[in-house]
Every structure is written in structure tokens, then in C-alpha cells.
Amino acid sequence: MIARVKIDEDLPRQVADLVADRGYDATTVVGRGWQGAPDDDLWARVQDEGRWLITADKGFADLRLHPAGSHAGVILLRAVEESHRAYLELAAIALDRLKLDDLAGAVVVVTHRSVRIRRAPVN
């Protein structure tokens, strides 16, 4: 099954293009008209669609609020500088190193130095 991905409004639209170019089903928060929605509402909508969320908002990767395995998956892009270029570089790093279809429910934090993956606990 091909992973479905939603790109948050805090990231450039080109991130969705990168994701789609890698064969994933990519849509954007802006494309759905959800920009400005409260985080709780946005989270519920993205999860109702069964999509990964790619974002720069640290709150969505908070394991206390959204533990691994309780959702479709989150990728947090942590750029040192907030720029289109930096976010595109981080998205490319994530897509080069990860196969989303194998990481359902994971919380992934991507920096220029590392890719950290938190998976759901195995029962």
C-alpha cells in the first residue's frame, strides 16, 4: 500500500512535489483549505484521512500527545534556519532514508545531522 501524506501549511508547497515524485500520495493542508485550523482539528482531519503529517510544528511530534502507533505517522522537519531551501533539503533527506510504507505509526524527527525514528511498541 502506498503511504498517504499531508504537508502542513508551515512548509513550502514544493515538499508535496518531492513526496509525490517519490511515489507517495501527497496533498497539502492549504490545498484542502484547512490553513489556520487549530492544531487539534487539523490533527483529527489528517488522521481521519489516514495520512502521515509532514510538518515543522514540534507539537505534532510530541510523544506525550501523539505516541507512536496511535496515528498514521509524523515527520518533523527541524531546520536550523527557517527557509524554503532548508525544509526542502530536510524533506529530501527524509525521503532518501525512509520508506514510509514500512514505518506506519512512527514519529520521525529529521535534522541535517540525523534521522530519529520512534516506532510503536511491540506487544
N, C-alpha and C positions, 0 to 999 in steps of 0.2 A: 504494500500500500504506500502511496506517495504521501509524504508529510504535507500537511496544510499549514501555512504560515501567515500570520498577520503582522504587518510592520507598523509600529507605533508612530504617532504623529510627531514625536520628537526626533525622528530620524529622516534623512533625505529620501525622497521617492526612489532614487537610484538603488537603494538597498533592496527594494522589492524586485527591481530588474535583475540584480545579481542573483537573488534567490530563485527567481523564475528561470534564469539562464542555467541554473544547476538542476532543473527538472522538477522543482517543487511548485506546488500550487500557492502562489503568493498574492495577497491582497493587502490593502493599506487601511488604516483607521480613517484617514482622510477620504479615501475612495468610497467608504461606506457612509460618510457623513457623520462620523462619531467623534470628530475632534471636539475637544472641550468637555467631553463626558467625564464625570467623576471616575476616579480610578476603580472603585468598586463596581460601578456599572460597566465600565469598559472591560474589566476582567471577566465579569459574568457573560457579556456578549461574546467575547473571544472564546471562552470555554464552551459556550452553547454551540459554537461553530466547530468545536473540536480542533482548534488551531493552536500551534505554537505561537508565542508572542516574542518578537524581537524588539527590544526597547533599550533606551538609555536610562530609564527610570528605575533606580535601585529598589524602590518599594515593591516592584513586581517580583524581584528575586529574593525577597525576604523569606527565608525558610520557615520562620515562625508563622507567617501569614499564609504562605503558599508552599507547604512542604513538597519535596519531590515525590511524585507518584499521585498527587492529588489533582493533577491538571494535565493538559496535553504536553506542556513543556514551555520553558522560558529561556531565552538567550539574552543576557545583559551585556551590552557593549560598553565597556568602561574606558573611555578615551581620556588621555591626559589633557588634551585641548578639545574643546567642543567645536568641531569643524566638520563640514561635509566630507572632506578628504579623510580625516581620522576615522569617522564612522564607516566610510566605505572600506578602508583598509581593515578595520576590525571585522566587518561583515565577511570580507574575503577570507580572512584568517579562519573564522568560524566555519565557513563553508568548505574550506580546504581540509580542515582537520576533523570535521564531524560528519556523520551520516545520520541525519535526524530520524530516519525510519528505524534505526536501532536504539534510539535514546528516548523513546516516548516517556513523558513524565519527568524528564530530567530538568534540573536547573543548571544552566551553563553560564559561567562568567568569563568573558573574553577581554583580555588586555593585550597590549603589544608584547608583553613578556610571557603570558601564559594563557592556557585554556583550562579552567577548572570545571569539573563535572560532578554534580551531586545527583545520584540516582536514587530511585525509590528503594527503601529497604526490602530485602528479600525475606519473605516469610518462610 
